[in-house]
Structures are given as structure tokens and as C-alpha cells.
Amino acid sequence: MSTQPKTLTVGLFPYLPSWNENGNEVKLINLIKDVLPTQVSGYNIEYTEFDCYSDASLQSLPDVFSTDSIFLPYLVSLGGVKSLDESLVRGVTGDLHSFVSSSASVNGSVYGFPQYLCSNFLLSSPNATQQASSLLELAQKVGYEQIVYPDVASSSSFTVFGLYQQLLQSSSSAAVDIKASDLPQSGDQVNKDITQKYRTILDSTVVASQREYINSVKQGKPISNYYVGYSESMCEIKDIIRDQQYNVQLIGTSDKPYVYTDVLALNSNLCDEKQKVAVEVIKNLLTNTLVLDLLGLGLTLPANKNGIAHLAKSSNFYAQLSQQFDAKESEVRVLRCVDFANKEVKNCAGVLRPFLQHIAVATLRCLTADTVEKAKSGHPGMPIGMSPIAYVLWKFFFKSSKDDVNWLNRDRFVLSNGHGCTLLYAMLHLTDCNLSLDDLKNFRSLHSKTPGHPEYGHTEGVDATTGPLGQGVCNAIGMALSEAHLAARFNKDGQNIFDHHTYVFLGDGCLMEGVAMEGLSFAGHQKLNKLIVFYDDNSITIDGKTELTFTQNTPEVMRGFGWHVIVVDKADNDLVGIKEAILEAHTVTDKPIMIVCKTTIGYSSKVQGTAKVHGSPLGADGLKNLKETCGFTGNDFFHVPEIVRKDFATVINRNSEKLSQWKQVKSAYDTTHATESQLLQRMINHELEGDVMEKLPKYLEQKKIATRSTSQQVLNAIYPLIPSLVGGSADLTPSNLTDVTGCQDFQPNNRVGRYIRFGVREHAMVAIANGILYHGVLRTYVGTFLNFASYALGAIRLSALSGLPNIYVFTHDSIGLGQDGPTHQPVEVLPMLRAIPNHIVFRPADGRETSGAYLWAVQSKKTPSSMILSRQDLPQLTGTDISKVALGAYVIQGDATPDVVLVGTGSEVSLMVEAAEKLKANLKVNVVSMPSWELFVRQSEEYRKTVFPDGIPVVSAEASSTFGWTSFAHYAVGMTTFGASAAAEEVYKLLKITSDNVAEKATKLVTKYGKQAPRLSLSLVGEEL
């Protein structure tokens, strides 16, 4: 005996069930049946079409919600219209009201027909942003803030009467022609006449646009003004599309026209067996048609295998469904959440989120262009092009709170392509980081908060001073290194005090810079997985297309460096792709990450994709065109729609909550790990763990020793007193002597190490050290040969500009290094270093002065210092004094009424002592050690004249360029040529840097001037006025 086949009914509610095509009626249900299953697990699946505006269909709904059916509402066919005129605005809004009003009980279930606001009618036409903005504002007027704005929950239900009353009172409602007598009372069924008016308005627009759309597709014409879906959740109807690719301008991620649906309102009364069958039906639907908008419990999911896990939390049915997919955590956009038992709208949020995000991106693009235009200078191209990336990063990921701008565990952001700073300033403004619209309008103005490139310490929220390309990415590497080290030292028992990311924007120019390549290689070796770099791959530099100069395969180069590389091919608009790339980056545990973003420089402007948009304002016409393309009016300057501000308010609130949660963790940590907590606080405050002066070597023995060696001895002495101190060398540890006894290396397998092997990467070494200091907890010292300081000069300069108290250990400071010859013997380097503002150069004469130099350096808060140290052994001199180094220059031996003053630095101070000995029979000689020009000129004029008395001739000696010595000496013994490859003594003699030459010149000056020598300025600016 045969068994009667069991049946499960699937109810389809297409918004437009059929249309005429060449005189023939085409039914959507017939197209759908071609891709949906007719048998599942022994059940026959019957598809039944219902017209949501038909009384007959409405009356049959109780049957649909029997225990033998599931319900797929609003299967929308080929959505997309050319314009959103006023009537359409009213119609869509009216249907939104219809949804709320018709949520009535039918046999224990709730049903409604949500033609929700804008979901099927969003466009990418030139004025789409303005139109959508109008829709959102209208929705706000009629009381739908919770539905319009994402992440906002509402616990109250809505009354039909109140909603319609608000609609009547709104300024845009007059033409809707709703009379008070038409208004249904609370609990009534929706007025069918009113609904029919809305349907007529919508159908007249949709049918016409769909007919034109279908015809264009069949004729192979490019389609450019349709928004046919807002994510990958679209159903492709192959019978119409025929697998062809078309030029469809999408706001979402796909580049093909799709059909999509508000899929899946499930009957909660299905028995267990039929729930299992329904699971199979839906699984088939999801995998075979790419349909995903699951609105049964009000959830819209971003991709067809993501987010279902969220549904599993709602019922056993969804738990079964989730098991059919590799579900993973993903954002859920909630339209409504209908509680079948209580029949209330429990939670409303932004179905409009995808389009709202593009309004925000358009706002960023126009805001950055306005900022450059107002200043009449700047770089609009990169900010316009990278706006989508900045928006997604800040909107969904970036962790930083205006409530505590120095929050230890905030994410760090570095704009390595610093010329695009208007984008950073715009983000700081929108996230309420003490930067107003007026500040943006004052871009590049004197004393403004918005200088032409980001400046650390000048603008709140700027984590690094950038501009010289390539520096910023190395700064970010230092920040990521700091996070890894501090996390390893201080995170305990699941209480993570340090757990943040460092994000970087960079462009082609950065990647051409050697410093960036050095740093990227280093980061790959160190496996800094909390470092995420966004590469603005726009193929344009100032000279033109990168094919002129830069044709390397960057993704492969980065993979070779040991990086994880993700490519977003359409980063101009693909917000979903950008977000998914960042989500993937967060899963990487053993490599730094580069996200290659294929962008168009100056996107949406007349000069997009060209070098013209890199560094010049768009001009009035160009700016107007950009705004109109983005959907704004051309005369809207510095305009931020309220919906965008509310969008960013969710970011601000989220980060405030994250800060609050972290503070709770930190408070608990302070109790459970009090010792570590107190140590960390002292490190943050840069407190010393004892009396440095007491611990410093005093060098009382008269023993010759190179100052590079005394430097190592001092480092060993102070290292225990400075637990925040980390340092290293550019592959010159045995020569620089920068290692400390007992100090472990920082490596991927040992993050607690405090000694960093930078490799032969001098420039990156200094820039990375700057990043460590920007991070805010650790102190740094780094070493190389003095002659190679030139390689790192750009980064040294930025440390001074940014007020970073780095300590530079520069050894092999002169011709005293000997046979390595002129390639390694510095000549011009000292004057270059001395010329950098806010930078102290120390050239100590012996061990005591080395101790004095470090004593000053470790107490410095905002000034870097350079230790200029000898390779050759030097004597410990009588008269040198640790405490007097801070004076910059002082007399180490002499007479109260000298005839001549001999001044030297470093190794040449002992040479001056020798010269004085040769002169003492005939002249009274004062010998001055001058370890620091910069500190000396800070002293009072009275003190400076005690060192260099008026009228007394002065001879200087320094194995370096004589440049600058005219401020302090009447004659300078030094270098005017390069050195030579020979023993040090021979080179000194060759260049006449000898005690005999000094004595000779001193005798001649005394003979010439007596005690009437010309006045010396004793300053770095010339004569005192």
C-alpha cells in the first residue's frame, strides 16, 4: 500500500509577481521554481504565491500559517528604480506604516508586509545620497529613529494611530492625501484604500523601471543607475541574467545585477520533523540561489554562510539551521525582531545601515575636499580615495575614546602618507576628539589644530608626526612592538591590560622609500600580528602613473617579507570587502598583515585617477561636481548630515563602553597584581627606580678607556633603574657596545626581551624607536656608527620635532677609528646633528662626562640626545665632572686670568690638555671641555663669559668639520677635507689636528690680539642683541 506523500507549503509573497515582456506575462514564481527544490526528505514542496494586497490572499493567511507551511515574504524581482521622487518617498514610508499596523495575530502567529524604508529602492545615481538622506529625515519625523539608525534598541511597541498622526503632521505628508477619517484606530486592520494608494504609486515607478532594466539586460546594454542590492545577499535569476557580466554601479560588493528577497518568516508552530525539512529547504535556498536576507526574526545577514550562528540563539530551529553551515561571527543588521508569543516589536535597528554607511563615506569625501579647498592648498586625492577604508575602520573596529585620549589600551593609528591628513582630521572631528568644524576650516593656518601634516602633541588624537614618506609605517612597527612587549610583561591570568592593534595607512610613495622597506622586513621577521597596514594601491604618484617608476609586485614582496596579504579589489565602494579583510586580519596570529586596497585617487571627482588630484585643490567647479556626484548639493560646504553624526555617535558610545570595561579589568588587576600594576604606573610616569647619580660610574682611576666602553658601563649601571628602557643596535652590537649584561633579546619567541636586534637598518631603527616612544610607556636607546647617522637623519629630525627623548649611541666618532678610512670617518655629521632644533649632542671627553651625558639624557622628557663616542681609548682627565656636563662647557684646568682658552670636545679635550702643557711656560692657559654646544648656549650670559672671558683669544679643536665654531673660537683646528685610511695617529698628523698645531695657533692669536680679541657671540644665533 502506497503512502500518501507528505507536503510542506512554502508561501511566496512577491512584491511584483508578474510583468509583461514582449506581450507575454512573466511570472516570478515560475522563475523561482526553476532554482528551488520540489522534494526534500520525502516531502513534496509546494510553492504558493500570495498577493499581500489581495483580500483573498489575506483571508487565506491562516492556512499559510498552519503547521504545514513556511512563509517567504516579499520576493522582490529585479529591484531598482531610476529616481526617488516625492511620491515614491511617501509611498515607501506609507508601506513602512502598513507593516507596523498589520502586525496582527493570526492563529497564534504574527504576520506583516514590510516594504521597509528604502530597502528595495536604493540607488547609485548621482543624487542618490541626497534622496536617501531625505528618506531618512522623513522617517525620523514620523517617529522611526529606531528603525533608521543602527544599534539602537526599542522596548516599546508602536500604535498605528500615533504613527499615522505623526505622518500627517510632517511637512512632507500633504500630497499623501490622508484624511483624519481614514486613520485606523489602534488595533484596527490597515486601511486598504490607503494601502492601495501607496501600491499604485510604487507600482507605476517599479514596473516601468523593471521593464527598462530587463530590456537593457537582454540587449547587453551597460546598466549604470540601478541599485540592485546592498550586500551579497541577492538571488541571481539566471534565466534573465544568463550569466552575463554588466557594468552595474553597485554600492554593495557584487558587480552583477541580482534579484533578492526579504527571505524567511518561519511558522513557529512547525513540528520537529517539519522543522528538519524546513532546514533542508532553506539550506537549499541559501546555497542554490544566494538569497540571504533572513527576516523571519528580523535579521539581515551580510553573506550567505555568515551570521546564522546569531539565529541559533533564538530557537532550536535556527540552531539546526546553523549546523548546516560554517557559521562565524559577523555583523547582524536588525530590522525588527518579532516575539511570536508577545506579538510586539522588540528590537528595531538599521536595515538602512549599508546605505547609511555610503552616505557617511560620501560625507567624508566631501568634507576632506572642502578642507583642502578652504585652505587653497593640500592633498585631496588620497583622503577622497581612502574614505571608505577610514570609515569601515573607525565604524567597526578602531578602539579609542575621547573620554581618555591617553588610554593605554587604545588602538593606535598612523597616517604614514601624512599628506592625506584631512582624512584623519575629519575622523577625529566625527568621533568628537576635540576637533571642531572651525578647526577643519582653519586647516594649514598659523597656530591651528590642523597643520598641513599630522603633528604629535599638537593635535589631540594624532599618534605620530608624519609627512616624510615611509616614516609612519616604521613608527607603527615600534608601536606594535611595544604592545607585544608590554602584553608579554604585564598581561596576567586573562587580565589583558595591553591588547590592541596598530593600524597604518600608506601609499605607493611610502613603499618606494628605503626606510619603509627596512621596517617592513623587520616587522615580518618579528611576526608582529597586531600590526595591520592598509596599502592605498591607487597607481598614482606626483609624476604620474606608477608604471613610470614602481612596477614591483607588492603583494609578493610582502609575502616574501613574511607578511599575510589580503587584497580588496574594489575598495572604492566595497565596504563589506574592507570589513571582511579586517576581520580576517584579526584572525592572523603569526604575521603582520597588509590589506592591499585597490582604490581610485580622488574617486568621484572630475580628475579621479590622475596625478592632478594628488596635491591641488579641486577648484570650485571640481568641488561642485564631486558633491553632486556624491549626492550633495554643490553649495553645501562642510556639511555633515545629522544621520552621519548619529552614525558616529554609535562609535563614540561603543568606545566609551570599551574604555569602561577595560577600566574594570584594570581595577581588578591593580588588586590581584599590585606589584606589576605599580611598576607599570612608574614606567608610564617615567620614574627612576633609584638614584641614578649614585649608581653612575665615577671613573676615579686614571685608566685609558674608549667612551663607547664607558657608555656600555653606564648602560649596565642604569639599566636596573629604568625598567622601561629598551634598546638595540643596527647590527653593530659588538662595536657599539649597546648590549647590557643579562638583557634578553626581543624575538618572536621571547616578547619580554628588552634588547632589539635591528639588523643593518639604521633608518628604520630610529623610526621604530620613535614609534616605541610614541606608544607612551617605554624609553629607548639605539646605536650605530656616527657616520651612519646620516642614513637615519630623517627619523632623528622627527624625534626632535615630536619631542621624543630617544638616546642615540653613535660610536666610531672620528678619524680616530683609523684604517676603515674616509668612508667611515665622519666629517659633516656633527654639524648636521647640532643643527637640529630640540636635540642635544653630547661628545664626552672621558668616562665621567659619559656618565654626566647619560644623567641628563635619562631625565629628559621631550628632547632626544646623541652620544658621540670614541672607538679609541681616552684618558680620564683631571677636572672633568659628571654634574658639570649639564652646563655644556666648563673649565677643567686653568687660571683666573688666562691669556688664552683652549676648548675641545670628546677625544680632542685631552689633546688640548697636551697643548696647554706645551704653552704653560709662556702663557696662562685655560682648558675648556665642551661636551654640549646646545646646553652651553642655554646658560646665562654671565656664566658663558666665565668660560670664555671677553677679549681672551680662543682656539678650538675637534676632529670634525669646523662649521659653527666661529661662535665659540677665534681659530678652529679641525677638518676641511675627508680623512684617510691609516692608523689614527697618522691621520691626525696628516690633518694637523695635533697639540703642536694648537699650541702654534694659540701663540699666534695671543701675539695678534693680546687680551683684545674680537668678541665671540657664544650663541648659535650670532651676536646677542
Secondary structure, 3 states (H helix, E strand, C coil): CCCCCEEEEEEEECCCCEEEECCEEEEHHHHHHCCCCCEECCEEEEEEECCCCCHHHHHCHHHHCCCCEEEEECEECCCCCCCCCHHHHHHHHHHHHHHHHCCEEECCEEECCCCCCCCCCCCCCCCHHHHHHHHHHHHHHCCCHHHHCCCCCCCCCCCHHHHHHHHHHCCCCHHHCCCHHHCCCCCCCCCHHHHHHHHHHHHHHHHHHHHHHHHHHHCCCCCCCCCCCCCCCCECCHHHHCCCCCCCCCCCCCCCCCEEECECECCCCCCHHHHHHHHHHHHHHHHHHCCCCECCCCEECCCCCCCHHHHHCCCHHHHHHHCCCCCCCCCCEECEEEECCCCEEEEECCCCHHHHHHHHHHHHHHHHHHHHHHHCCCCCHHHHHHHHHHHHHHHHCCCCCCCCCCCCCCCEEEECCHHHHHHHHHHHHHCCCCCCHHHHHCCCCCCCCCCCCCCCCCCCCCCCCCCCCCHHHHHHHHHHHHHHHHHHHHCECCECCCCCCEEEEEEHHHHHCHHHHHHHHHHHHHCCCCEEEEEEECCEECCEEHHHCCCCCHHHHHHHHCCEEEEECCCCCCHHHHHHHHHHHHHCCCCCEEEEEECCCCCCCCCCCCHHHCCCCCHHHHHHHHHHHHCCCCCCCCCCCHHHHHHHHHHHHHHHHHHHHHHHHHHHHHHHCHHHHHHHHHHHCCCCCCCHHHHCCCCCCCCCECHHHHHHHHHHHHHHHCCCEEEEECCCHHHHHCCCCCCCECECCECCCCEEECCCCHHHHHHHHHHHHHHCCCEEEEEEEHHHHHHHHHHHHHHHHHCCCCEEEEECCCHHHCCCCCCCCCCCHHHHHHCCCCCEEECCCCHHHHHHHHHHHHHCCCCCEEEECCCCCECCCCCCCCHHHHHCCEEEECCCCCCEEEEECCHHHHHHHHHHHHHCCCCCEEEEECCCHHHHCCCCHHHHHHHCCCCCCEEEEEEEECCCHHHCCCEEEEECCCCCCCCHHHHHHHCCCCHHHHHHHHHHHHHHHCCCCCCCCCCCCCCCC
